[in-house]
């Protein structure tokens, strides 16, 4: 499902005399229509496609009208390309400032999966403006945010740009009562670990297995137990899903069977009904029951399918290795597991993910492993991944352990000294040097690996670690928890230093005084570069525990596979 | 106060007209008004005089002088007229002076005599010369209508958006019309002209003869015509001294009057008040002024001097050499209050207040009288309204005082009308002051709006007053003070005798961080005046760096623009500057600039990656970025190149680059890839099948699957494939082939580096339990249980687990126990467990 489907599906478009929909691609349009409308992200590649198409039409001597609608905004570079390709005069351009898609009651997505690669790999800051615009839109709707926190360079830039927008249009939001008490900005690169872990909460697992796109999933024949695939919207309106989405997978089956029994019992009630009761039952309850029945069988099907897939690849082993990496023991064993994984060509993306997880948790690979794993990988999956490795290194996802601490220490010191703008320059200059993740130290400081006495009861979670079977509290979520508890970064200096990101906090007392206590419980979390369903589940849990309500704004919902794909070089 | 109505003149039964002095003029005219072309803008606007016009047969060598005065006679500008002969002068709605020359050129000057622009009224006009011209105002703006020497009309309804329209010809017109005027009806401009006894109406398409209804017969010529301020009424003056007054549509007659003066009047203008039923016109001859309306008698005034009439919305201004007066119909409220022996509530209230001040009990009597009639509210309103129409502050005050007094006795009188009137009057009195010289009446002020009034003050460079008014009226800063300060600053930058530093500092001191002020606009103005340095200084104060960029680019300060664009965080803006720079600088300089701006550099790289690959290479070369250069060639090796030689060459270049980058790993890997590529090529030539672009692993697998075991082993040796990988690879490939014999042989070739559990797994994947069992027996003890379970031998697995006394293994087996078949085994395990616990 694409964002457009969520707003105007095919039938609505057809009602408005859209003849046919195509994906913008590098091939001629087969349509015989007199006019073509392109709804595109402002990317040079898309411009090239359009130019090829228009020029092909010109060669064929046909005249059409072309309209290019850029969403969320038009970029000068795109117009430049249209001009260079000689079709600027042939097309008319427009903008559709569409930046926020509500996927669920508590989840807003900008549907910009490219944000991650653009910013964290290519250093392209184009979307920051879009983020600022989106926040500006939110603050015009819900009033100012009295408390702002953030960590990361992108977070800081987004925040500053957004503040500037607010100041320019002062007065509009000034007098309004704040409806959302806190806003929290997070850069994805501050916590790669969480995003790289296998997800075991139902919603995350569905995303990992079937890929949720725009809040909807395509269940194949193996799930629907028919010969057709089915598109299913996954959100709070699906009552069955809503109850299991945040559950650890091991509970889901039990829950579903209990649910099935209840449903059966409700069906069974009709026995021994008189005519009138039966009429009532048919007219009022049956439809709901049937709907529930349908959903239930779908989710049971999905569970089965997940189980089948996961057991095949020895999911238990995988999870065990991941936990070992997180806790930092049996590194050698884990390394050989990864090696075997690569040797067996299990999956290029999975292998890469494990390598990255190893690198980040260990502050980079030791030189021998770094070389041998890469060699193995290239042998298994092809030489073009040499570029993938160069990307991963630049993003700090897969690095070699630095011979000493000296360089990184200098880097962190320098970036502390100079302003953020200059820091960009310096970071760029240092980009060839390994970035250190300091995961182990952070983990210790923030107590991310809970000490478990006996079995961790996943049915009754104690803390956010339940989203990773009780083995690990997501770093991003822990930071949010800590900052909200203190209402500042105070006492977290050491963590911030280890994270090597700049942090900020800003509280406007005048606004806070105006905020109702209810709105102060409402927290908007902005993930720059994407967030995972596990993080969402963890924060939902935190919300229930502490009486907060979280709303998520993410550039896109992501998972480990998406992150790795964004970093991968593939042959065209 | 008794003689307050002394200057009131009744016209008919119901209306009074009064004339009062606005200013005594001390403009020290050298010439008589009649010798000048005169133009006075409505709404108390400026007066322009062009002395020594050409129609007087004076020596053409003497250059005429164009003078501009405020309505109070303060000189604003004076300049020597150096262009051609002028036929007509007029003010536009924006208070720009339009000078229509004989050749049809219209020169536009500002209030201070600054030349703005010029435009032409077309070729036809140029050829036939201008005979007469009118500047008129409509809702669209100010228009110019021209009568040419060929007796044709050309007009433009809006000089701001010049569209010339030539009007159709009047049939049989041999001489110039005796009089003509523009009419504006239904958003269309017409021309009404009189030729002898006939009237013609010209519109876009046609010329039609019209007859005013109820016109007395015997008219042989019309001498003068006048249209009211709002284009609603028309008056015609005939050669018999007869005046017809009616609607401008010529459909209805309002009244007529015979003044018995046959001499053509110098001027005739309407004098009426909006929303008043009274219609009157003012006719001026050399020494006589007559107010004529729907009454048998007229009001007559003697003119001591040459005078000039300016029609206004609610009256007529009359200025001469020494005075400037206003003639209007006395408004109803004033009439009610001041009429002799008036018993109107307002009049009584005014009286009551006066008595109250005298501490007389009569105050109470008057007040009681009003209250008994229940008219106190009305009385207060009347006093407030009347105050607005009074010119003298004293009188305004006493009326307002009366209103205020009356208000005390009212319970719930909303105060805003009173407060607003006080504010309005303060503003009006301020601008009416002769130093300012804008004699607006209350109705005109309301029609004009405060915004326009502020604009006009700004236009007159009366910045302090404008700001005071804004502050006094508490206008929002963006509309009020900031806007005016911005105008001031724009004016300030034009003062060429002040140094850049001083101007910039002065502007910044005044403006500070006032919201809504755009420093970039001011800088743009400075740049427009040729003061680039000043513009740059001013831009420094602009808080939004994005705003600075376009101007900096225009001023060719592209590098500065680049850093400002980067500061703004707007990538699109950065890109705009980049492409600008790219065209402006030579390649080397451009790259050097980029080098210092990493954000711009990465942006440009992105662009190049898609659009200009060669440039990207140059960029890396320039930076000695060998790592990226290597990556670039790697990408080229599979994306750009097709032939194998080209690909190998690209890889070779990449290798060199990697060596330079001291990335030996990448260099080695690339060398390997070159070798592999060549080899794959050879394989393709020698064997069937596709090898190119496979990974090393896949190449070996393909070879095994194709039965080329020897070659596969050779390849594995050449590329030093580790044993573990080779074993996995072979195992999988042979199982895929279902070559169980070969697999068994392979398994026995030496001790497996990956153990034998994988053999079991892979066999089971191929559903070959028989083969799997073979290997299960060879699995080492640590994986034995798992292997046995895989082949489905639960019972044996249980035995092994019990032997191992391993709790985890036990539960694993237990979880595999299903149904009745394994019941015994399950029991066994439970027992073993119990035993273990006992111990």
Interface residues (C-beta under 8 A of the other chain):
Chain A: X44 X45 X48 X73 X75 X76 X77 X80 X81 X84 X122 X123 X124 X125 X126 X128 X129 X132 X157 X160 X161 X164 X168 X170 X339 X340 X343 X344 X345 X371 X374 X375 X376 X378 X379 X380 X381 X382 X383 X384 X386 X387 X390 X421 X424 X425 X428 X429 X432 X569 X571 X572
Chain B: X515 X544 X566 X567 X569 X570 X571 X572 X573 X575 X576 X579 X598 X599 X602 X603 X605 X606 X607 X610 X611 X627 X631 X634 X635 X638 X639 X665 X666 X669 X670 X672 X673 X676 X693 X694 X695 X696 X697 X698 X719 X721 X722 X724 X725 X728 X729 X732 X754
